[in-house]
Amino acid sequence: MESSSPAGGVNPAGRDKDLYAAVQDIRAGYWMQMRQVLARTGTWPQWTSRTQVLGVVAAQANVVELWLKEEPESLAARVMYARVATERVLQAHRRDWARDYRKAQDLDKLMARARDACDQASDGNPDDAVPWICRLALAEADSAGRYPEHHLTPPPHEYLLPAGPWGLLSEVHRRDPFNREAWHRMSQALQARPGPAGRQAVATDFARWTVSFAPPDSPLLLLPLYARVQEHRERRDNGGAVMLNLLWTREDTTRAITQAFEGWFRKRDPDTTSQLDLNYLAYALARGGFAAWAAEVFAAIGDFATPAPWLYDARYPEDQWRKAFEEDRVACRRSQPRQTGGHHP
């Protein structure tokens, strides 16, 4: 997911120039550009993606708190505080604060603060899915299952899926059907408490279930590729690097790759396209032997490579992920026939 802090040298705003200006403003300690770019945001998908990126960046400072102090009735400021508070919980959780008694108490306080921020963001803003996405994201950090809404039974007849925050996903879906971030958050929440099936099986089953009824041009068609990259990473870490290429040529994998490229990439909206999705698709295409299609996706990525999934590649250490990216990009470009100039009779 894109909620973790961006690596150095990586632009989290991608091609969104207005968002980039707001990110730079936040890093300088100001909030006016953030306020302005959110006021000019016209669609729910763009609202979701922009608040997510801004939340990751602003979680490192007190910029949103300053905005909220100046404009306590601002709905945008409340939503951004929910984003920031949630991101701080997730970052603490991923640093294993729960395993340290003293830090576990701090994590509990952060969780309570984030849940309250989500409630405040929802007040007077019932149509906004983002506060519900934040609630859904918090389920990942509820390792002990203390909150009942985080372990509800799955939809009827879905026996392969574990209990999880299904009600929260439903609330998001009611406001913004097939919201990209929400379904990724749900996958992460289910994997946090996968039961006897294990993380990989849960990720794969949830992705397969989602794709079975997602719109034919939805970015959710990439969920199976995220699951496959995770399996690739686990095999690499467990010493199975020799068999990694076979993973990408399996029939179910190549079918998922084709569906994602033809269904989503061909019809995507460049203004709301996730750079992370493009990078995952390029990685899968290159691994699966779809060099011509991969070259198209690399062209769409341009200068906006993301560390994941390239840092999970077995060819280079994780801090040299750009080498894996460039190696695949060059190889796929070279596979294309050269365009020759001149006149033809």
C-alpha contacts under 8 A as a table, 3 or more apart, distances in Angstrom:
res1	aa1	res2	aa2	distance
1	M	4	S	7.06
1	M	184	H	7.02
1	M	185	R	7.84
2	E	5	S	7.84
2	E	53	V	7.80
2	E	276	L	7.38
3	S	52	Q	7.14
3	S	53	V	7.53
3	S	56	V	6.07
3	S	87	E	6.97
4	S	56	V	6.95
4	S	91	Q	7.09
5	S	56	V	6.14
5	S	57	V	7.24
6	P	10	V	6.36
6	P	11	N	7.62
6	P	12	P	6.35
7	A	10	V	5.68
7	A	307	P	7.17
10	V	304	F	7.44
10	V	305	A	7.53
10	V	306	T	6.76
11	N	14	G	5.80
11	N	20	Y	7.78
11	N	304	F	7.06
12	P	20	Y	7.80
12	P	53	V	6.57
13	A	16	D	5.62
13	A	17	K	7.39
13	A	19	L	5.72
13	A	20	Y	5.15
13	A	23	V	7.49
13	A	53	V	6.87
14	G	17	K	7.88
14	G	20	Y	7.63
14	G	275	Q	6.44
14	G	304	F	5.97
15	R	271	D	7.95
15	R	304	F	7.78
16	D	19	L	5.31
16	D	20	Y	6.19
16	D	271	D	7.41
17	K	20	Y	4.92
17	K	21	A	6.33
18	D	21	A	5.23
18	D	22	A	6.48
18	D	37	V	6.28
19	L	22	A	5.04
19	L	23	V	6.18
19	L	34	M	7.74
19	L	37	V	6.62
19	L	50	R	6.90
20	Y	23	V	5.03
20	Y	24	Q	6.27
21	A	24	Q	5.20
21	A	25	D	6.20
21	A	33	Q	6.86
22	A	25	D	4.97
22	A	26	I	6.22
22	A	31	W	7.64
22	A	32	M	7.95
22	A	33	Q	4.73
22	A	34	M	4.79
22	A	37	V	6.96
22	A	54	L	7.79
23	V	26	I	5.18
23	V	27	R	6.33
23	V	34	M	7.47
23	V	54	L	6.50
23	V	57	V	6.87
24	Q	27	R	5.13
24	Q	28	A	6.34
25	D	28	A	5.08
25	D	29	G	6.42
25	D	30	Y	5.27
25	D	31	W	6.56
25	D	32	M	7.76
25	D	33	Q	6.29
25	D	34	M	7.53
26	I	29	G	4.99
26	I	30	Y	5.03
26	I	31	W	5.84
26	I	33	Q	7.99
26	I	34	M	7.41
26	I	57	V	7.33
26	I	58	A	6.37
26	I	63	V	6.61
27	R	30	Y	7.42
27	R	57	V	7.50
27	R	58	A	7.68
29	G	61	A	7.63
29	G	63	V	6.02
30	Y	33	Q	7.54
30	Y	63	V	6.23
31	W	34	M	5.25
31	W	35	R	6.33
31	W	63	V	6.02
31	W	64	V	6.90
31	W	66	L	7.97
31	W	67	W	6.38
32	M	35	R	5.02
32	M	36	Q	6.18
33	Q	36	Q	5.02
33	Q	37	V	6.04
34	M	37	V	5.33
34	M	38	L	6.19
34	M	54	L	7.68
35	R	38	L	5.40
35	R	39	A	6.23
35	R	76	A	7.45
35	R	77	A	7.76
36	Q	39	A	5.05
36	Q	40	R	6.40
37	V	40	R	5.15
37	V	41	T	6.36
38	L	41	T	5.07
38	L	47	W	7.18
38	L	50	R	7.65
38	L	51	T	7.85
38	L	76	A	7.25
41	T	46	Q	6.59
41	T	47	W	5.98
42	G	46	Q	7.18
42	G	47	W	7.29
43	T	46	Q	5.35
43	T	47	W	6.06
44	W	47	W	4.86
44	W	48	T	6.04
44	W	128	D	7.97
44	W	176	D	7.27
45	P	48	T	5.16
45	P	49	S	6.26
45	P	179	N	7.20
45	P	272	T	6.84
46	Q	49	S	5.16
46	Q	50	R	5.90
46	Q	272	T	5.86
47	W	50	R	5.33
47	W	51	T	6.02
48	T	51	T	5.45
48	T	52	Q	6.14
48	T	129	A	7.94
48	T	130	V	6.23
48	T	181	E	7.77
49	S	52	Q	5.10
49	S	53	V	6.35
49	S	181	E	7.90
49	S	272	T	7.67
50	R	53	V	5.29
50	R	54	L	6.11
51	T	54	L	5.07
51	T	55	G	5.81
51	T	79	V	7.97
51	T	80	M	6.51
51	T	83	R	7.06
52	Q	55	G	5.09
52	Q	56	V	6.40
52	Q	83	R	6.75
53	V	56	V	5.32
53	V	57	V	6.52
54	L	57	V	5.23
54	L	58	A	5.87
54	L	80	M	7.78
55	G	58	A	5.10
55	G	59	A	5.86
55	G	80	M	6.31
55	G	81	Y	7.87
55	G	83	R	5.00
55	G	84	V	4.80
55	G	87	E	6.80
56	V	59	A	5.47
56	V	60	Q	7.60
56	V	83	R	7.79
56	V	84	V	6.79
56	V	87	E	6.25
57	V	60	Q	6.12
58	A	61	A	5.54
58	A	62	N	7.10
58	A	63	V	6.39
58	A	64	V	6.74
58	A	84	V	6.37
59	A	62	N	7.37
59	A	84	V	4.81
59	A	85	A	7.23
59	A	87	E	6.41
59	A	88	R	6.17
61	A	64	V	7.94
62	N	65	E	5.24
62	N	66	L	6.38
63	V	66	L	5.17
63	V	67	W	6.39
64	V	67	W	4.95
64	V	68	L	6.10
64	V	77	A	6.81
64	V	80	M	6.71
64	V	81	Y	6.08
64	V	84	V	7.71
65	E	68	L	5.08
65	E	69	K	6.11
65	E	81	Y	7.02
66	L	69	K	5.08
66	L	70	E	6.34
67	W	70	E	5.15
67	W	71	E	6.05
67	W	72	P	7.85
67	W	77	A	6.52
68	L	71	E	4.99
68	L	72	P	4.80
68	L	73	E	7.82
68	L	74	S	7.22
68	L	77	A	5.51
68	L	78	R	6.91
68	L	81	Y	7.79
69	K	72	P	5.55
71	E	74	S	5.46
71	E	77	A	7.42
72	P	77	A	7.50
72	P	78	R	7.73
73	E	77	A	8.00
73	E	78	R	7.89
74	S	77	A	5.20
74	S	78	R	6.38
75	L	78	R	5.07
75	L	79	V	6.23
75	L	121	A	6.60
75	L	124	G	7.73
75	L	125	N	7.09
76	A	79	V	5.10
76	A	80	M	6.16
77	A	80	M	5.05
77	A	81	Y	6.16
78	R	81	Y	5.08
78	R	82	A	6.31
78	R	117	A	7.15
78	R	120	Q	6.61
78	R	121	A	4.83
79	V	82	A	5.08
79	V	83	R	6.29
79	V	117	A	7.94
79	V	118	C	7.44
79	V	121	A	4.96
79	V	122	S	7.95
79	V	130	V	7.19
79	V	131	P	6.55
80	M	83	R	4.86
80	M	84	V	6.12
81	Y	84	V	4.99
81	Y	85	A	5.93
81	Y	117	A	6.48
81	Y	121	A	8.00
82	A	85	A	5.20
82	A	86	T	5.99
82	A	114	A	6.08
82	A	115	R	7.94
82	A	117	A	4.78
82	A	118	C	5.12
82	A	121	A	6.58
82	A	131	P	6.63
82	A	134	C	6.86
83	R	86	T	5.25
83	R	87	E	6.12
83	R	131	P	7.81
83	R	134	C	6.49
84	V	87	E	5.12
84	V	88	R	6.27
85	A	88	R	5.26
85	A	89	V	6.52
85	A	110	L	7.10
85	A	113	R	6.83
85	A	114	A	4.73
85	A	117	A	7.11
86	T	89	V	5.17
86	T	90	L	6.37
86	T	111	M	7.58
86	T	114	A	5.32
86	T	115	R	8.00
86	T	134	C	6.12
86	T	135	R	7.94
86	T	137	A	7.34
86	T	138	L	6.50
87	E	90	L	5.09
87	E	91	Q	6.12
88	R	91	Q	5.16
88	R	92	A	6.16
88	R	110	L	7.24
89	V	92	A	5.19
89	V	93	H	6.04
89	V	107	L	6.64
89	V	110	L	5.78
89	V	111	M	6.01
89	V	114	A	7.46
89	V	138	L	7.30
89	V	141	A	7.16
90	L	93	H	4.99
90	L	94	R	6.11
90	L	137	A	7.91
90	L	138	L	7.09
90	L	140	E	7.66
90	L	141	A	6.30
91	Q	94	R	5.20
91	Q	95	R	6.34
92	A	95	R	5.12
92	A	96	D	6.61
92	A	97	W	5.75
92	A	107	L	6.68
93	H	96	D	5.15
93	H	97	W	5.71
93	H	98	A	6.75
93	H	107	L	7.38
93	H	141	A	5.65
94	R	97	W	7.62
96	D	99	R	5.75
96	D	100	D	7.64
97	W	100	D	5.57
97	W	103	K	5.07
97	W	104	A	5.36
97	W	107	L	6.61
98	A	101	Y	6.95
98	A	103	K	6.49
98	A	104	A	4.31
98	A	107	L	6.92
99	R	103	K	7.73
99	R	104	A	6.67
100	D	103	K	5.24
100	D	104	A	5.68
101	Y	104	A	5.02
101	Y	105	Q	6.59
102	R	105	Q	5.42
102	R	106	D	6.77
103	K	106	D	4.93
103	K	107	L	6.13
104	A	107	L	4.92
104	A	108	D	6.24
105	Q	108	D	5.08
105	Q	109	K	6.43
106	D	109	K	5.07
106	D	110	L	6.24
107	L	110	L	5.00
107	L	111	M	6.09
108	D	111	M	5.04
108	D	112	A	6.22
109	K	112	A	5.14
109	K	113	R	6.14
110	L	113	R	5.07
110	L	114	A	6.10
111	M	114	A	5.11
111	M	115	R	6.14
111	M	138	L	7.57
112	A	115	R	5.20
112	A	116	D	6.22
113	R	116	D	5.20
113	R	117	A	6.14
114	A	117	A	4.92
114	A	118	C	6.22
115	R	118	C	5.14
115	R	119	D	6.44
115	R	135	R	6.83
116	D	119	D	5.07
116	D	120	Q	6.26
117	A	120	Q	5.03
117	A	121	A	6.10
118	C	121	A	5.04
118	C	122	S	6.24
118	C	131	P	5.06
118	C	132	W	7.31
118	C	134	C	6.85
118	C	135	R	6.71
119	D	122	S	5.22
119	D	123	D	6.48
119	D	131	P	7.50
120	Q	123	D	5.34
121	A	124	G	7.76
121	A	125	N	6.88
121	A	131	P	6.06
122	S	125	N	5.07
122	S	126	P	5.69
122	S	128	D	7.33
122	S	131	P	6.03
123	D	126	P	6.72
125	N	128	D	5.86
127	D	175	R	5.93
128	D	131	P	6.89
128	D	175	R	6.78
129	A	132	W	5.35
129	A	133	I	6.19
129	A	171	E	7.70
129	A	172	V	5.20
129	A	175	R	5.62
129	A	176	D	6.32
130	V	133	I	4.82
130	V	134	C	6.18
130	V	172	V	7.80
131	P	134	C	5.06
131	P	135	R	6.35
132	W	135	R	4.93
132	W	136	L	6.12
132	W	168	L	6.47
132	W	169	L	7.88
132	W	171	E	6.76
132	W	172	V	5.83
133	I	136	L	4.93
133	I	137	A	6.09
133	I	168	L	7.72
133	I	169	L	7.72
133	I	172	V	6.45
133	I	181	E	7.52
133	I	182	A	5.61
133	I	185	R	7.66
134	C	137	A	4.95
134	C	138	L	6.29
135	R	138	L	5.22
135	R	139	A	6.93
135	R	168	L	7.15
136	L	139	A	5.50
136	L	140	E	7.83
136	L	165	P	6.65
136	L	168	L	5.78
136	L	169	L	6.79
136	L	182	A	7.26
136	L	185	R	6.56
136	L	186	M	6.81
136	L	189	A	7.73
137	A	140	E	5.93
137	A	141	A	7.86
137	A	182	A	7.96
137	A	185	R	5.45
137	A	186	M	7.43
137	A	189	A	7.11
138	L	141	A	5.48
138	L	142	D	6.79
139	A	142	D	5.15
139	A	150	H	5.66
139	A	165	P	6.85
139	A	189	A	5.61
140	E	143	S	7.00
140	E	185	R	7.93
140	E	188	Q	6.31
140	E	189	A	4.28
140	E	190	L	7.65
140	E	192	A	5.72
141	A	192	A	7.87
142	D	145	G	5.32
142	D	146	R	6.57
142	D	147	Y	7.39
142	D	150	H	7.69
143	S	146	R	7.91
143	S	192	A	7.09
143	S	193	R	7.24
145	G	148	P	7.17
145	G	150	H	6.62
145	G	151	H	6.90
147	Y	150	H	5.71
147	Y	151	H	7.66
148	P	151	H	5.80
148	P	152	L	7.11
149	E	152	L	6.12
149	E	164	G	7.68
149	E	165	P	5.62
149	E	166	W	7.84
149	E	167	G	6.82
149	E	168	L	7.37
150	H	163	A	7.94
150	H	164	G	5.09
150	H	165	P	4.10
150	H	166	W	7.55
151	H	163	A	4.94
151	H	164	G	4.00
151	H	165	P	5.54
151	H	166	W	7.73
152	L	163	A	5.12
152	L	164	G	5.16
152	L	165	P	5.91
152	L	166	W	6.08
152	L	167	G	7.17
153	T	162	P	7.12
153	T	163	A	4.54
153	T	164	G	6.63
153	T	166	W	7.27
154	P	158	E	6.46
154	P	159	Y	7.84
154	P	161	L	6.32
154	P	162	P	6.36
154	P	163	A	5.50
154	P	164	G	7.01
154	P	166	W	6.39
155	P	158	E	5.77
155	P	166	W	7.87
156	P	159	Y	7.83
158	E	161	L	5.83
159	Y	162	P	7.66
160	L	202	V	7.77
160	L	205	D	6.79
161	L	202	V	6.66
161	L	205	D	6.89
161	L	206	F	6.72
162	P	190	L	6.85
162	P	194	P	6.52
162	P	195	G	7.13
162	P	202	V	7.63
163	A	166	W	7.67
163	A	190	L	7.44
164	G	189	A	6.97
164	G	190	L	5.84
165	P	168	L	5.45
165	P	169	L	6.54
165	P	186	M	7.27
165	P	189	A	7.49
166	W	169	L	5.11
166	W	170	S	6.20
167	G	170	S	4.98
167	G	171	E	6.33
168	L	171	E	5.05
168	L	172	V	6.44
169	L	172	V	5.18
169	L	173	H	6.08
169	L	182	A	6.72
169	L	183	W	7.48
169	L	186	M	6.99
170	S	173	H	4.95
170	S	174	R	6.08
171	E	174	R	5.21
171	E	175	R	6.63
172	V	175	R	5.28
172	V	176	D	5.91
172	V	177	P	7.18
172	V	179	N	7.42
172	V	182	A	7.00
173	H	176	D	5.07
173	H	177	P	4.26
173	H	178	F	6.03
173	H	179	N	6.78
174	R	177	P	6.06
176	D	179	N	5.67
178	F	182	A	7.71
178	F	183	W	7.23
178	F	214	A	7.05
178	F	218	S	7.74
178	F	220	L	7.58
179	N	182	A	5.47
179	N	183	W	6.63
180	R	183	W	5.67
180	R	184	H	6.56
180	R	219	P	6.50
180	R	220	L	6.16
181	E	184	H	5.17
181	E	185	R	6.06
182	A	185	R	5.01
182	A	186	M	6.12
183	W	186	M	4.92
183	W	187	S	6.26
183	W	220	L	7.56
184	H	187	S	5.10
184	H	188	Q	6.38
184	H	223	L	7.60
185	R	188	Q	5.13
185	R	189	A	6.14
186	M	189	A	5.02
186	M	190	L	6.18
187	S	190	L	5.25
187	S	191	Q	6.20
187	S	202	V	7.95
187	S	203	A	6.16
187	S	206	F	6.71
187	S	207	A	7.86
188	Q	191	Q	5.06
188	Q	192	A	6.20
188	Q	203	A	7.98
189	A	192	A	5.16
189	A	193	R	7.10
190	L	193	R	5.66
190	L	194	P	5.69
190	L	202	V	6.99
190	L	203	A	7.78
191	Q	194	P	4.87
191	Q	198	G	7.61
191	Q	199	R	4.88
191	Q	200	Q	7.77
191	Q	202	V	6.27
191	Q	203	A	6.56
192	A	199	R	7.50
193	R	199	R	7.98
194	P	197	A	6.33
194	P	198	G	5.33
194	P	199	R	5.52
194	P	202	V	6.29
195	G	198	G	6.10
197	A	201	A	5.93
197	A	202	V	6.67
198	G	201	A	5.67
198	G	202	V	6.35
199	R	202	V	5.24
199	R	203	A	6.13
200	Q	203	A	5.16
200	Q	204	T	6.17
200	Q	227	A	7.07
200	Q	230	Q	7.30
200	Q	231	E	6.40
201	A	204	T	5.15
201	A	205	D	6.00
202	V	205	D	5.16
202	V	206	F	5.94
203	A	206	F	5.33
203	A	207	A	6.10
203	A	227	A	5.54
204	T	207	A	5.18
204	T	208	R	6.11
204	T	224	P	6.37
204	T	227	A	5.56
204	T	228	R	7.62
205	D	208	R	5.12
205	D	209	W	6.07
206	F	209	W	5.10
206	F	210	T	6.09
207	A	210	T	5.15
207	A	211	V	6.18
207	A	223	L	5.15
207	A	224	P	5.09
207	A	227	A	7.21
208	R	211	V	5.35
208	R	212	S	6.31
208	R	223	L	7.98
208	R	224	P	6.55
209	W	212	S	5.28
209	W	213	F	7.43
210	T	213	F	6.00
210	T	214	A	5.97
210	T	220	L	7.36
210	T	223	L	8.00
211	V	214	A	5.04
211	V	220	L	6.71
211	V	221	L	5.63
211	V	223	L	7.65
214	A	218	S	6.47
214	A	220	L	6.81
214	A	221	L	7.28
215	P	218	S	5.23
216	P	221	L	7.77
216	P	263	G	5.64
216	P	264	W	7.26
217	D	221	L	7.60
217	D	263	G	4.78
217	D	264	W	4.43
217	D	265	F	7.96
217	D	267	K	6.34
217	D	268	R	7.20
218	S	221	L	5.84
218	S	263	G	7.43
218	S	264	W	5.74
219	P	222	L	5.85
219	P	223	L	7.96
219	P	260	A	7.70
219	P	264	W	5.90
219	P	277	D	7.62
220	L	223	L	5.41
221	L	224	P	7.02
221	L	256	A	7.61
221	L	259	Q	6.98
221	L	260	A	5.19
221	L	263	G	7.67
221	L	264	W	6.94
222	L	225	L	5.23
222	L	226	Y	6.57
222	L	256	A	7.69
222	L	257	I	7.84
222	L	260	A	5.61
222	L	277	D	7.14
222	L	281	L	7.32
223	L	226	Y	5.12
223	L	227	A	6.37
224	P	227	A	4.99
224	P	228	R	6.11
224	P	253	T	7.90
224	P	256	A	6.53
225	L	228	R	4.89
225	L	229	V	6.10
225	L	253	T	7.70
225	L	256	A	7.12
225	L	257	I	7.08
225	L	280	Y	7.00
225	L	281	L	7.27
225	L	284	A	6.85
226	Y	229	V	5.15
226	Y	230	Q	6.26
226	Y	280	Y	7.05
227	A	230	Q	5.08
227	A	231	E	6.32
228	R	231	E	4.98
228	R	232	H	6.11
228	R	247	L	7.99
228	R	253	T	7.67
229	V	232	H	4.83
229	V	233	R	6.13
229	V	284	A	7.97
229	V	309	P	7.03
229	V	312	Y	7.94
230	Q	233	R	5.02
230	Q	234	E	6.22
231	E	234	E	5.10
231	E	235	R	6.13
232	H	235	R	5.27
232	H	236	R	6.18
232	H	244	L	6.39
232	H	247	L	7.37
232	H	312	Y	7.75
233	R	236	R	5.11
233	R	237	D	6.18
233	R	312	Y	5.53
233	R	313	D	7.39
234	E	237	D	5.10
234	E	238	N	6.12
235	R	238	N	5.05
235	R	239	G	6.28
235	R	240	G	4.83
235	R	241	A	6.46
235	R	244	L	7.32
236	R	239	G	5.33
236	R	240	G	5.21
236	R	241	A	4.85
236	R	244	L	7.53
236	R	313	D	7.99
236	R	314	A	6.43
237	D	240	G	7.36
240	G	243	M	5.83
240	G	244	L	6.88
241	A	244	L	5.25
241	A	314	A	6.69
242	V	245	N	7.52
243	M	246	L	5.61
243	M	247	L	6.92
244	L	247	L	5.26
244	L	248	W	7.20
245	N	248	W	5.56
245	N	249	T	6.85
245	N	287	R	6.92
245	N	288	G	7.90
246	L	249	T	5.28
246	L	250	R	6.51
247	L	250	R	5.87
247	L	253	T	7.60
248	W	253	T	5.96
248	W	254	T	6.92
248	W	284	A	7.24
248	W	287	R	5.94
248	W	288	G	4.98
249	T	253	T	6.50
249	T	254	T	6.08
249	T	288	G	5.49
249	T	289	G	7.91
250	R	253	T	5.28
250	R	254	T	6.24
251	E	254	T	5.26
251	E	255	R	6.06
252	D	255	R	5.17
252	D	256	A	6.25
253	T	256	A	5.11
253	T	257	I	6.17
254	T	257	I	4.97
254	T	258	T	6.12
254	T	288	G	6.65
255	R	258	T	5.19
255	R	259	Q	6.18
256	A	259	Q	5.12
256	A	260	A	6.14
257	I	260	A	5.22
257	I	261	F	6.22
257	I	281	L	7.43
257	I	284	A	6.75
257	I	285	L	6.72
258	T	261	F	5.23
258	T	262	E	5.98
258	T	263	G	7.94
259	Q	262	E	5.40
259	Q	263	G	5.36
259	Q	264	W	7.55
260	A	263	G	5.34
260	A	264	W	5.27
260	A	265	F	6.63
260	A	281	L	7.60
261	F	264	W	5.66
261	F	265	F	4.82
261	F	266	R	6.50
261	F	281	L	7.43
261	F	293	W	7.78
262	E	265	F	6.08
262	E	266	R	5.51
262	E	267	K	7.88
263	G	266	R	6.35
263	G	267	K	6.73
264	W	267	K	5.40
264	W	268	R	5.59
265	F	268	R	5.25
268	R	273	T	6.70
269	D	272	T	5.68
269	D	273	T	5.96
270	P	273	T	5.13
273	T	277	D	7.52
273	T	278	L	7.79
274	S	277	D	5.19
274	S	278	L	6.58
275	Q	278	L	5.10
275	Q	279	N	6.29
275	Q	301	I	6.86
275	Q	304	F	6.86
275	Q	305	A	7.40
275	Q	306	T	7.18
276	L	279	N	5.12
276	L	280	Y	6.20
276	L	306	T	6.23
276	L	308	A	7.37
277	D	280	Y	5.15
277	D	281	L	6.11
278	L	281	L	5.13
278	L	282	A	6.11
278	L	297	V	6.53
278	L	298	F	7.94
278	L	300	A	7.62
278	L	301	I	6.42
279	N	282	A	5.08
279	N	283	Y	6.11
279	N	297	V	7.96
279	N	298	F	7.86
279	N	301	I	7.09
279	N	305	A	6.58
279	N	306	T	6.61
279	N	308	A	7.54
279	N	309	P	6.99
280	Y	283	Y	5.13
280	Y	284	A	6.21
280	Y	308	A	7.52
280	Y	309	P	6.00
281	L	284	A	5.14
281	L	285	L	6.07
281	L	294	A	7.80
281	L	297	V	7.41
282	A	285	L	5.13
282	A	286	A	6.06
282	A	294	A	5.18
282	A	295	A	7.92
282	A	297	V	5.72
282	A	298	F	6.33
283	Y	286	A	5.25
283	Y	287	R	6.11
283	Y	294	A	7.82
283	Y	309	P	7.07
283	Y	310	W	7.33
283	Y	328	D	7.96
284	A	287	R	5.11
284	A	288	G	5.88
285	L	288	G	5.05
285	L	289	G	6.17
285	L	290	F	4.93
285	L	291	A	6.67
285	L	293	W	6.88
285	L	294	A	5.24
286	A	289	G	5.43
286	A	290	F	5.83
286	A	291	A	5.75
286	A	294	A	5.82
286	A	328	D	6.55
286	A	332	C	7.17
287	R	290	F	7.69
290	F	293	W	5.58
290	F	294	A	6.01
291	A	294	A	4.92
291	A	295	A	6.12
291	A	331	A	7.97
291	A	332	C	4.84
291	A	333	R	7.72
291	A	335	S	6.64
292	A	295	A	5.25
292	A	296	E	6.78
292	A	332	C	6.63
292	A	333	R	7.76
292	A	335	S	7.11
292	A	336	Q	6.47
293	W	296	E	5.24
293	W	297	V	6.56
294	A	297	V	5.09
294	A	298	F	6.09
294	A	329	R	7.92
294	A	332	C	6.42
295	A	298	F	5.06
295	A	299	A	6.21
295	A	329	R	6.85
295	A	332	C	5.34
295	A	333	R	5.54
296	E	299	A	5.14
296	E	300	A	6.45
297	V	300	A	4.96
297	V	301	I	6.24
298	F	301	I	4.97
298	F	302	G	6.30
298	F	329	R	6.31
299	A	302	G	5.27
301	I	304	F	5.45
301	I	305	A	6.43
302	G	305	A	7.38
305	A	322	R	7.96
305	A	325	F	7.59
306	T	309	P	7.46
306	T	310	W	7.69
307	P	310	W	5.69
307	P	311	L	5.68
307	P	321	W	6.24
307	P	322	R	7.41
308	A	311	L	5.56
308	A	312	Y	6.93
309	P	312	Y	5.62
309	P	313	D	7.31
310	W	313	D	5.43
310	W	318	E	7.89
310	W	321	W	5.16
310	W	322	R	7.16
310	W	324	A	6.02
310	W	325	F	6.05
311	L	316	Y	7.84
311	L	317	P	7.28
311	L	318	E	4.43
311	L	319	D	6.94
311	L	320	Q	7.20
311	L	321	W	4.50
311	L	322	R	7.96
311	L	324	A	7.79
312	Y	318	E	6.54
312	Y	321	W	7.89
313	D	316	Y	6.59
313	D	318	E	7.61
313	D	321	W	7.58
313	D	324	A	7.03
314	A	317	P	7.41
315	R	324	A	6.99
316	Y	320	Q	5.98
316	Y	321	W	6.72
316	Y	323	K	7.32
316	Y	324	A	6.80
317	P	320	Q	5.44
317	P	321	W	7.00
318	E	321	W	5.41
320	Q	323	K	5.73
320	Q	324	A	7.43
321	W	324	A	5.35
321	W	325	F	6.49
322	R	325	F	4.91
322	R	326	E	6.04
323	K	326	E	5.20
323	K	327	E	5.93
324	A	327	E	5.16
324	A	328	D	6.27
325	F	328	D	5.46
325	F	329	R	6.16
326	E	329	R	4.97
326	E	330	V	5.99
327	E	330	V	5.40
327	E	331	A	6.15
328	D	331	A	5.09
328	D	332	C	6.08
329	R	332	C	5.32
329	R	333	R	6.18
330	V	333	R	5.14
330	V	334	R	6.12
331	A	334	R	5.22
331	A	335	S	6.43
332	C	335	S	5.22
332	C	336	Q	7.08
333	R	336	Q	5.57
334	R	337	P	7.72
